[in-house]
Amino acid sequence: MTTNVRETQDLELALLRRGVDERVAESERCGRCRRTPLVGESIYFYEGGTMLCELCRERERQPPLSKGLKHGPAFGHTIRIADRRAA
């Protein structure tokens, strides 16, 4: 079975674009500047579910309802070592 090199490249490109689009859709973005906060950056939540990054928070007059921390993709999926030795 022979495949056209151009068809293979088109398929690879389509799969790559689909993966990037899915990843971007899942990411949290600032409600004002649309920037994706960096891992470890503080994020702030306001009424209506709006999330603002650290940079845009200073322009907001209202105080945030809550504050959070931007976690990396491995958050919650890493191994936690529990020390179960007798104290």
C-alpha positions in Angstrom: 0.0 0.0 0.0 1.5 3.3 -1.0 0.6 6.6 0.5 1.1 10.0 -1.0 3.7 12.0 1.0 1.6 15.1 0.6 -1.5 13.4 2.0 0.5 12.2 5.0 1.8 15.7 5.7 -1.7 17.2 5.4 -3.0 14.6 7.9 -0.2 15.3 10.3 -0.8 19.1 10.1 -4.5 18.6 10.6 -4.0 16.5 13.7 -1.5 19.0 15.1 -3.9 21.9 14.6 -6.7 20.0 16.2 -4.6 19.1 19.2 -3.5 22.7 19.6 -7.0 24.0 19.3 -8.3 21.6 21.9 -5.5 22.5 24.3 -6.1 26.3 23.9 -9.9 25.8 24.5 -9.1 24.1 27.8 -6.7 26.7 29.1 -7.8 29.5 31.5 -7.4 32.9 30.0 -7.6 36.4 31.5 -11.0 38.0 31.0 -9.4 41.3 30.1 -6.2 40.7 28.1 -6.9 37.1 27.0 -3.4 36.1 28.2 -2.8 32.6 29.6 -1.4 33.0 33.1 2.0 31.4 33.8 2.3 28.4 36.2 2.7 29.8 39.7 1.0 33.1 38.9 -1.8 34.4 41.1 -5.2 34.5 39.4 -8.3 36.4 40.7 -12.0 35.5 40.3 -14.7 38.1 40.1 -18.5 38.2 39.8 -19.9 36.4 36.8 -17.0 33.9 36.7 -14.5 36.4 35.3 -10.9 35.5 35.9 -8.2 38.1 35.8 -4.4 37.7 35.7 -2.0 39.4 38.1 -1.3 42.2 35.6 -5.0 43.1 34.9 -6.1 42.9 38.6 -4.6 46.3 39.4 -7.0 48.0 36.9 -10.1 46.4 38.5 -11.9 48.6 41.0 -13.8 45.8 42.7 -12.1 43.5 45.1 -11.9 39.8 43.9 -14.3 37.2 45.3 -11.4 34.7 45.6 -7.8 34.3 44.7 -6.1 31.2 43.2 -2.8 29.9 41.9 -2.3 28.8 38.3 -1.2 25.1 38.5 0.8 23.2 35.9 -0.6 20.3 33.8 0.8 17.7 36.2 -1.1 19.1 39.2 -3.1 16.3 40.9 -1.5 13.6 38.7 1.9 13.4 40.5 2.9 10.8 43.0 2.6 11.9 46.6 4.9 10.2 49.1 3.1 9.6 52.4 5.4 9.0 55.4 3.6 6.3 57.4 6.3 5.6 59.9 5.4 5.7 63.6 6.2 9.0 65.1 
